[in-house]
Amino acid sequence: MEAVKFGHDCGLKDEDNRHAFTKVKALLRTAEARTPADLVRAIGHALTQVTAQDALGWFASCGYSFC
């Protein structure tokens, strides 16, 4: 059985590991949405800002390996 590779084994820096959700949370806080409609728009915008590298870092921090 092959060992699970983590973010640092895939060439990711430790600070990249949870970057996807950190980025989304920060953008949602910045948006300061006060209505459900504004929140939906803010979530949509925040999710468009998540890069493939952000997502890879998050999955790697959860123990998944794609390298």
C-alpha positions as CSV (number, residue, x, y, z in Angstrom):
1,M,0.0,0.0,0.0
2,E,1.4,3.4,-1.0
3,A,1.7,6.1,1.6
4,V,-0.5,9.1,1.3
5,K,1.3,12.2,0.1
6,F,0.6,15.5,1.8
7,G,0.8,19.0,0.5
8,H,4.6,19.4,1.3
9,D,5.2,16.1,-0.7
10,C,3.4,17.6,-3.7
11,G,5.6,20.7,-3.8
12,L,3.0,22.9,-1.9
13,K,4.1,25.3,0.8
14,D,2.5,24.8,4.2
15,E,0.8,28.2,3.9
16,D,-1.0,27.0,0.7
17,N,-2.7,24.0,2.4
18,R,-5.9,25.6,3.6
19,H,-5.8,28.7,1.3
20,A,-9.0,27.9,-0.6
21,F,-11.3,28.3,2.4
22,T,-9.2,31.0,4.0
23,K,-9.6,33.1,0.8
24,V,-13.4,32.5,0.6
25,K,-13.9,33.4,4.3
26,A,-11.9,36.6,3.9
27,L,-13.8,37.7,0.8
28,L,-17.1,37.0,2.6
29,R,-16.1,39.1,5.5
30,T,-15.0,41.9,3.2
31,A,-18.3,41.8,1.4
32,E,-20.2,42.4,4.6
33,A,-23.4,41.0,3.0
34,R,-26.5,41.9,5.1
35,T,-29.2,40.3,3.0
36,P,-29.6,36.7,1.7
37,A,-29.4,38.0,-1.9
38,D,-26.2,39.9,-1.1
39,L,-24.8,36.8,0.6
40,V,-25.5,34.6,-2.4
41,R,-23.8,37.1,-4.7
42,A,-20.8,37.4,-2.3
43,I,-20.4,33.6,-2.2
44,G,-20.5,33.4,-6.0
45,H,-17.9,36.0,-6.3
46,A,-15.7,34.4,-3.6
47,L,-15.8,31.0,-5.2
48,T,-14.7,32.4,-8.5
49,Q,-11.5,33.7,-6.8
50,V,-10.5,30.2,-5.7
51,T,-7.7,29.0,-8.0
52,A,-6.8,25.4,-8.9
53,Q,-3.7,25.7,-6.7
54,D,-5.9,26.9,-3.8
55,A,-8.1,23.8,-4.2
56,L,-5.2,21.5,-4.6
57,G,-3.7,22.8,-1.4
58,W,-6.9,22.3,0.5
59,F,-7.3,18.7,-0.7
60,A,-3.7,18.0,0.1
61,S,-4.1,19.3,3.6
62,C,-7.0,16.8,3.9
63,G,-4.6,13.9,3.0
64,Y,-5.5,13.5,-0.7
65,S,-2.7,13.2,-3.2
66,F,-2.8,14.3,-6.8
67,C,0.9,14.2,-7.7
